[in-house]
Amino acid sequence: MPSQIRPIAVIVAMDAELVHLVGDLAKRSGDVGGRPRYDLVIGGTPVVAVRSGMGMLNAASTAERIVSELAPAAILNFGCAGAHRADILPGDVVLAERVVYHAALNILPDGAERHTGFGYEVAGETMQSADLASAADWLAAARAVAERFEIEPWPTDLAWPAGIERRPPVVHAGTVASADIWTQDVRRLAVLAERHGSLCEDMEAAAVAHVAALHGVPFLSVKDISNNELHAASDLAAFTDFPIAQVGKRAAALLTATIAHWTATHSS
């Protein structure tokens, strides 16, 4: 692949998610800031996949090193997430139209909360935003792929919300909320959904988007739903009910198809 072609970077938190993009037999090609790097080609375009580790700091520091070392044409993110609405079920996929850092709060004297949003600087100008939008062309590519993409069904041997008939996975588009928080309390989930219009939450997307915005690099995140606390609380003590083999699987498949579609429609 010609060296002058700028790669597309993909940041993912966990090995369990990354494997669905790079494969079981993938060989590590190096490091980015001490994080494992894998080089592959999708649709004729070089792609560098990096496992950041979980959490906002890991995601942000990895994104910063990727920008510095690789000057990517875009930074993409995928992985698992927890639903913020009762109708979003395991195996569903969420295209992030925008991302929000939901823990950016002032706690006022009366206990009320004020969300402060993102503050960042571009070309010497301070920007204030409640959320960050995904790159329009990348989101359009993901939407186009989603219209014809057949998502793998959620396995029948895995837990499914009681009282809800099984159905094929659905692609949603909307806001992804991020923070180093796993929200289980249903009242808190309602607050977040009301405040941000959020469909789900993760622990990396907003951090990656923030770094991308600082550097003017296009960004997109695709998430798949692993849990819905509105139906049943996850076992956070032992993770006995965490569907480890499924996390990120559907998001990786849709993102791979999106990269191929984007390349085909933007190649000169």
C-alpha positions in Angstrom: 0.0 0.0 0.0 1.5 3.4 -1.0 3.0 5.1 2.1 1.4 8.5 1.3 -2.1 7.1 1.8 -3.3 8.3 5.2 -4.7 5.4 7.2 -8.1 5.2 8.9 -7.6 4.7 12.6 -10.0 2.5 14.7 -9.9 2.7 18.5 -11.5 0.0 20.5 -11.3 -0.6 24.3 -11.1 -4.4 24.8 -9.5 -7.4 23.1 -12.9 -9.1 23.2 -14.2 -6.3 20.9 -11.1 -5.9 18.8 -11.0 -9.5 17.7 -14.2 -9.0 15.7 -12.3 -6.5 13.5 -8.8 -8.0 13.2 -9.6 -11.8 13.7 -8.3 -14.5 16.0 -5.1 -15.0 14.1 -4.1 -11.4 13.6 -0.5 -10.6 14.4 0.3 -7.5 16.4 2.2 -5.1 14.1 3.6 -2.8 16.8 2.4 -0.3 19.3 0.9 3.2 19.5 1.9 4.8 22.8 2.3 1.3 24.3 -1.1 0.1 23.1 -1.3 -2.9 20.8 -1.5 -1.9 17.1 -2.8 -4.1 14.2 -2.5 -3.1 10.5 -5.1 -4.3 8.0 -6.7 -3.3 4.7 -10.4 -2.8 4.3 -11.8 -1.9 0.9 -8.3 -1.1 -0.4 -7.7 1.4 2.4 -5.0 1.0 5.1 -6.6 0.7 8.6 -4.8 0.8 11.9 -6.6 -0.7 14.8 -5.5 0.1 18.3 -6.7 -1.3 21.6 -6.8 1.6 24.0 -8.0 -0.1 27.2 -11.2 0.9 28.9 -12.1 4.3 30.1 -11.9 8.0 29.0 -8.3 8.6 29.9 -7.1 5.5 28.0 -9.2 6.4 25.0 -8.1 10.1 24.9 -4.4 9.4 25.3 -4.6 6.7 22.6 -6.4 9.0 20.3 -3.8 11.8 20.9 -0.9 9.4 20.1 -2.7 8.2 17.0 -3.1 11.7 15.7 0.5 12.6 16.5 2.1 9.4 15.0 -0.2 8.5 12.2 -2.0 11.7 11.0 -5.1 9.5 10.2 -7.7 10.5 7.6 -10.4 9.7 10.2 -10.7 8.2 13.7 -13.4 5.6 14.2 -14.5 3.9 17.3 -16.7 0.8 18.0 -17.6 -1.4 20.9 -20.3 -2.4 23.3 -22.7 -0.1 25.2 -25.5 -0.2 27.7 -29.0 1.0 26.6 -30.7 4.1 27.8 -34.2 3.1 26.5 -36.3 0.1 27.2 -36.9 -0.6 23.4 -33.1 -0.8 22.7 -32.3 -4.5 23.1 -29.3 -6.8 23.1 -27.7 -7.1 19.7 -29.1 -3.7 18.5 -26.6 -1.3 16.9 -26.4 2.4 17.5 -24.9 4.9 15.0 -23.6 7.9 17.0 -25.0 11.0 15.4 -23.3 12.8 18.2 -21.6 12.0 21.5 -21.7 13.7 24.9 -19.6 13.5 28.0 -22.3 13.1 30.5 -20.1 13.4 33.6 -19.2 17.0 32.8 -21.3 18.5 35.6 -21.5 21.2 38.2 -23.2 20.1 41.4 -25.0 23.1 42.7 -25.6 24.0 46.3 -29.1 22.6 46.3 -27.8 19.3 44.8 -29.1 20.1 41.3 -26.9 19.3 38.4 -25.8 21.6 35.5 -24.2 19.8 32.6 -21.3 21.9 31.3 -20.5 20.1 28.1 -17.3 20.2 26.1 -14.9 23.1 26.2 -12.1 23.0 23.6 -10.0 25.3 21.5 -9.8 25.4 17.7 -7.3 27.7 16.0 -7.1 29.8 19.1 -10.8 30.1 19.5 -12.6 28.6 22.5 -15.5 26.4 21.5 -18.3 25.4 23.9 -20.6 22.6 23.0 -23.0 20.3 24.8 -22.1 17.5 22.4 -19.9 16.7 19.4 -21.4 15.6 16.1 -20.0 12.8 14.1 -18.5 13.5 10.6 -21.4 14.0 8.2 -19.9 11.9 5.4 -18.9 9.1 7.6 -22.4 9.0 9.3 -24.0 9.1 5.8 -21.9 6.1 4.8 -22.9 4.2 7.9 -26.6 5.0 7.3 -26.3 3.8 3.7 -24.7 0.5 4.8 -27.2 0.0 7.6 -30.2 0.2 5.2 -29.1 -3.0 3.5 -27.0 -4.6 6.2 -28.2 -7.8 7.8 -27.1 -7.9 11.5 -26.4 -11.2 13.1 -29.2 -12.2 15.4 -28.6 -12.2 19.2 -27.9 -15.8 20.2 -30.9 -17.7 21.6 -28.8 -19.2 24.4 -28.0 -15.8 25.9 -30.3 -13.8 28.2 -33.1 -11.8 26.7 -35.4 -9.3 28.6 -38.2 -11.1 30.2 -41.7 -10.5 28.7 -40.3 -9.2 25.4 -40.6 -11.3 22.3 -37.3 -11.9 20.6 -36.8 -9.9 17.4 -34.0 -9.3 14.9 -31.5 -6.6 15.8 -32.3 -3.0 14.9 -30.1 -0.1 13.9 -30.7 3.1 15.8 -29.1 6.5 15.3 -28.8 9.2 18.0 -26.7 10.3 20.9 -24.1 8.1 22.7 -23.2 9.3 26.2 -19.8 8.6 27.7 -18.1 8.7 31.1 -16.2 6.4 33.4 -19.5 5.3 34.8 -21.7 2.2 34.4 -25.2 3.4 35.2 -27.5 0.8 36.7 -30.0 2.9 38.6 -33.1 3.3 36.4 -33.9 6.8 37.8 -30.4 7.9 36.8 -30.9 6.4 33.3 -34.1 8.4 32.9 -32.2 11.6 33.9 -29.5 10.9 31.3 -32.0 10.1 28.5 -34.1 13.2 29.3 -31.1 15.5 29.5 -29.2 14.3 26.5 -31.6 12.3 24.4 -29.1 9.5 24.7 -29.7 6.0 23.4 -26.9 4.3 25.2 -23.7 4.8 27.2 -20.1 3.7 26.9 -16.7 4.7 28.4 -14.7 5.9 25.4 -16.5 7.5 22.5 -16.8 11.1 23.8 -13.1 11.1 24.7 -12.0 10.0 21.3 -14.4 12.5 19.7 -13.0 15.3 21.8 -9.4 14.6 20.7 -10.6 14.3 17.1 -12.4 17.7 17.3 -9.3 19.3 18.8 -7.3 18.2 15.7 -10.0 18.6 13.1 -10.0 14.9 12.3 -13.3 13.3 11.2 -14.9 11.0 13.8 -17.6 8.3 13.9 -18.6 5.8 16.6 -20.7 2.7 16.2 -21.9 0.8 19.3 -23.8 -2.4 19.9 -25.9 -3.1 22.9 -24.7 -5.7 25.4 -26.9 -4.9 28.3 -30.1 -3.0 29.3 -30.3 -2.2 33.0 -33.9 -1.0 32.6 -34.9 -4.7 32.2 -32.4 -6.4 34.4 -29.4 -5.3 36.4 -26.0 -6.7 35.2 -23.9 -8.7 37.6 -21.0 -6.2 38.1 -19.4 -8.2 40.9 -18.5 -11.3 38.8 -19.7 -10.5 35.3 -21.4 -13.9 35.1 -24.0 -12.6 32.7 -21.7 -10.4 30.5 -21.9 -11.7 26.9 -18.1 -11.5 26.3 -18.1 -13.4 23.0 -20.7 -11.0 21.6 -19.4 -7.6 22.7 -18.6 -5.3 19.7 -19.3 -8.1 17.2 -22.2 -6.4 15.3 -20.7 -2.9 15.6 -17.4 -4.3 14.1 -19.2 -5.9 11.2 -21.2 -2.7 10.4 -18.1 -0.5 10.8 -16.1 -2.8 8.5 -18.8 -2.5 5.8 -18.9 1.3 6.4 -15.2 1.7 5.8 -15.4 -0.3 2.5 -18.4 1.8 1.4 -16.8 5.1 2.4 -13.6 4.1 0.5 -15.6 3.1 -2.6 -17.5 6.4 -2.7 -14.6 8.7 -1.9 -11.8 7.2 -4.0 -10.5 9.5 -6.7 
